[in-house]
Amino acid sequence: MSQQIDLVIRQAQIVTPEGVVEGDLGVDGGRITSVGTPVPAARRVIEAPGRLIMPGGVDVHA
């Protein structure tokens, strides 16, 4: 049996510093654990096709 993470947001447009990635965003323990790759199991799933996600929008240069 595979281990479940806390949350997966599926099929979203994910904004990263490198550009926009389409796929899943996985969150476990309050931290982003995967961006763009399929996440097989999660306790909570949000279907977000066509939705835009901008995780970690923090300016580290400020």
N, C-alpha and C positions, 0 to 999 in steps of 0.2 A: 504494500500500500504506500502510495506517495504521500509526502508530507504536504499539508495544506498551508498556504500563507494566509494572511488576514484579509487582503482585498485584492481584487483584480478589476481593472477597468478595461473592457474589451473593445477592440476595433476602433480605437480613437486616433485622431491626428495629434501626435505628441510633439511639442515644440522643444527642441534641444539646441545647444550651442552650435551644432553642426548642421541644423536644418530641421525640417519636419519629417517625422517617422510615423508611418501608419502601423498600428499593432496594439499590443496589450501593454499595460503599465501595472506592475506588481508592487504591492506595499506589504511589508511585514515588520511588525514591531515599531511602527511609526516611521520607517525608512523605506525609500524606494529601492527595490531589489532587482527589478528588471524593467527595461524599456524596449519596446518593439518586438520582443520575442514572445511566443505563445506561453501562457502560464496555464498548466493543466488543472490545478485545483486550488480553490480559495474558499474561505468561510463565507465571504460576501462577494458577489459579482455584480458589476454595473455594466450593462450593455450601452455602449456609447458610439455607435457608428456615425461618422460624420461630425462628431463633436471634437472640439479643440481643447487640449490639455496643455498647460504650461507649468510643469512641475519645477519646484526649486527656483522660482523667479527672484533670486537674490543677487544683487550686484556685489560681487566679492572684491571689486576694485574701489569701492566707496570708502 
